[in-house]
Amino acid sequence: MSGNRRDFIRFVVAGAVAAGCPIDMSLLAAPIEATPSVEGEDNKICHQVRDGKVFSRPPVSAKHDVVIVGGGMSGLAAAYRLQSRDFLLLEKEPHWGGNATCAEYGGSTYGTGAAFLEGKEDEGYILAREIGIEPLPINNWDGTIVNEEFVADTWGDGLEKLPYPAAVKDGFRKFRKDVLAIDLKKRKDELADLPLSDFMKEYPAEVKQWWDNYGPSNWGAVTEDTAARIGIYELQDIAAKDREDNRYTFVGGLGAISKRLAETLETKHKDRMVTGATIVAVENDKREARVTYIQGGELKTVASKAVIMATPKFITRRLVQGLPEKQNDAMQEMRYIPYAVVNLIYDKPVFNSGYDTWCPGSRFSDVIVADWVIKKQAGYQQKYNILSSYTPLHENERSLLLSEAGARKLAGQVLTDFQRLMPSTHVDPVEVHIYRRGHPLYMSTPGLFSKVQPAVREPFERIFFANTDSEGPVSGTGPAIAAAYRAVKEAEQRMAGSASVPATVGL
């Protein structure tokens, strides 16, 4: 592609780590005329907390039943369950939703993070219907693009059509057969502590490449860092003979749930919902818990009967004062990957072959067709073909999302690799929207679900722990909501004068 054609592509960069990101001039032959649009935040206070700065504690200015720290899906769900209480919901960002948000371009909505739900028993599915939005069935097994060919239903009929040599295709089929034969129920404890890579040593390298591409996008880890129980469960789900695609989503992905949740809460409780509030300390006292935060440059302290921390544990452990050593160590053991979603916006059809398509060997892991669940509805016309390229990064690549140069480089790599997938994708988008997050997805490593998370979520006096990384076994909207419900139950028990009994979630 010539540089002057790229001059007309507008890049929009947003996300919780954004700090300004004009176009990478190395990708362009001449300066572009349009000014890149940038959204983001100042992380100065967060970094001060990370580095151990001790902020002063002003006198308590207000008292509540429950303070909820974090306005992502888990915090919103907790607030929804606590509407009969005097709650206060605090969120650092200027918007609600955390990793489940959606955006719009020219009247077309697309997701910037969490994509779909797993079945009608998923807490997200149940909550969505409760707040008045109907989950839409995806009904399309994931395909793969490899060697410039699109293969539908990768782990079903697609294994026979993969454009690999016969020996490699035999290896894919053997891997599927061998994994389906594993008794996951009998071996689940053993498999929770073993890496998935232990089960890939006898198969072609292309099998491992596929799962090293799939894992980071779903549970944050390549096969060496993945609990075997997670990967085996996943393959048994997507490759079983009696399988059924029970995934659901919405226009805009799961951001549709957080958006409706926030709207529902704001109709009655807007005065209890505060954005732009950066927490600097959470502590237990003899008769209450106290939360200190900065809003508009002013330090405030509020007190409550209980606090629900709906925040990732790498943040939580720095905010909560006096954590027991074992719990602090467990939180510190958790690992998180950086993640970008690069939305390629086209004003004509470019790729509509499958809802979620995997692209091993590319800078991004998979690409989702934003309007998949509505594009076949009667009378619907696709104005924009918006393709969300999910781009998980390695832990040591986090700095790419913090610097202008790094973000520009990543955006260029994703676009270039997408255009190399097949001849039909060698097309220029009209805009590229980059949404980047520094620590959104925890890694489902061996031993995490069985040993680390039970210690992480243990109630600490008047402080209770939500967020998806409390629950497991993988990051997701359903676990985030389940964690909120558990924390609410524990807080209610504490306020009623009884000890909390931690709930568990099985796989």
Residue, then its C-alpha position, 0 to 999 in steps of 0.5 A: m500500500s502506498g503511503n499517500r493512500r494512508d494519509f487519509i486514514r484517521f486514527v482515534v486513540a482512547g483508553a485508560v492509559a491514553a496520553g496522546c497519540p498522533i499518527d505514526m509518521s513512519l507509516l505515512a508519506a506525508p502529514i495527515e490533515a485531520t487531527p487525531s482524536v485522543e481520550g484518556e486520563d492523568n494517571k499521576i495519582c494512581h502512580q503515586v499510590r503505586d509507589g507508596k505515597v501516603f496521602s493525608r486523611p481528612p475528617v469523615s465528611a459523610k457516612h453510608d451503609v456500603v461504599i463500592v470502589g470501582g464502577g466496572m461491571s462488578g461494581l455496577a452489579a453490586a450497586y444494582r443489588l444494593q439499591s435498598r441500601d445507602f450505597l456510594l459508588l466511586e469510579k476513577e474514570p469519567h464513565w462507567g463500565g470498565n472493560a465492558t464499554c461500547a462506542e459508536y461511529g456514524g450510528s453504528t455501535y461496536g464493542t471496545g472490550a468484553a464481547f460475549l456471554e457463555g450460555k443462558e446460565d451466565e450471570g450476565y445473561i440473567l442480569a441483562r434480561e432483568i434490566g430489559i435487554e435481550p441477549l442475541p444468539i451468535n450461533n456461529w462457531d469460530g473460524t480461522i484465517v491461515n495461509e490466506e484462507f478462511v476456514a469456518d468452524t475450526w474445531g468442527d468440520g474445519l479441521e478437514k479443510l485447514p490449508y496445512p500439509a496432511a501430517v499437520k491436519d492429522g496432528f490437529r485431529k489427534f489433538r482433538k481426539d486425545v483432549l476429548a478423551i480426558d476425564l476432566k471431572k476426575r482430573k480437575d484438581e490435578l489439571a488446575d496445577l499443570p500447564l496446558s503446554d504439557f499436553m502439546k508436546e506430541y503434536p505439530a507446532e501449528v497446534k500450539q501456535w493456534w492455542d498460543n493465539y487463542g489463550p491470551s485473548n480469552w484468559g490472558a496466557v499462552t499455553e506455558d502459562t495456562a492452567a491445563r484445566i482451562g484449555i482442556y475445558e475450552l476445547q471439550d466445549i467447542a469440539a464436542k460431538d453434541r456441542e451447541d454454540n450457546r454464546y450470546t451478545f448484543v450490539g456493542g458487545l457486553g458494553a450494552i449491559s454496563k450501559r443499561l446498568a448505569e442508566t438504570l441506576e442513575t434514574k434513581h441513585k445518581d447522587r450516589m454515583v461519583t465518577g472522577a474519584t481516584i481512591v488513595a486509601v481504604e481502611n478498617d476502623k473499630r466501628e466502620a470502614r473508611v475510604t479516602y479519595i481525590q475528586g477535582g483536586e480535593l481529598k475526601t474521606v467517607a465512612s461506611k459499615a462495609v466496603i466492596m472493592a470491585t477493583p483488580k487486585f494489583i490495585t486493591r492490594r495498594l489501596v487496602q491498608g493492613l491486608p493480612e500477609k497471606q492475602n497480600d501475597a496472593m494478590q501480588e502473585m496474580r499476573y495481568i496482561p496489557y490489551a488493545v482493541v483496534n477497531l477497523i472501520y470500513d464504509k463497504p463490506v470487507f469481511n463478514s464471513g464469521y462472528d469471531t475469526w482467529c488469525p494465528g501468526s498475526r499481531f492481533s489474535d482474532v477479529i469480531v464483526a461488530d454487527w454480526v447478531i443483527k446484520k441478518q435481520a430483515g431490513y438491516q443494511q450494513k452502513y459500516n463494516i466495523l471489525s474489532s481486532y482483539t490484540p492481547l500483548h505480552e506482559n513486557e509490552r505494557s510500555l507500548l500502550l503508555s507511550e505515543a510511539g509504542a501505540r502508533k507502532l502497535a496500530g500500524q502493525v495491526l492494520t498491516d497484518f489485517q490487510r495481509l490476511m487475504p486478498s479481500t482484506h487488502v483494503d484501507p479503512v476510513e478510520v482506525h479506533i484504538y482502545r487500550r488498557g494496561h491491566p484488564l485481563y488476569m492470567s489463568t495460570p496453573g494454581l491460580f483458580s485452585k489456590v490463589q483466588p480463594a485466598v484473594r477473595e477472603p473477607f477482611e473485616r469490613i472489606f469485601f472483594a469483588n471484580t472478575d479476578s476474585e472469582g475465576p476461572v477466567s476474566g469475564t462478565g459472568p464471573a465479574i457479576a458473580a463476584a459482586y453478588r458474593a461480595v454483596k452477600e458477605a457485606e449484608q451478613r456483616m451488617a446483620g452481625s454475622a460472619s461472612v461465608p465465602a461463596t465458590v464457583g465451580l468449573 
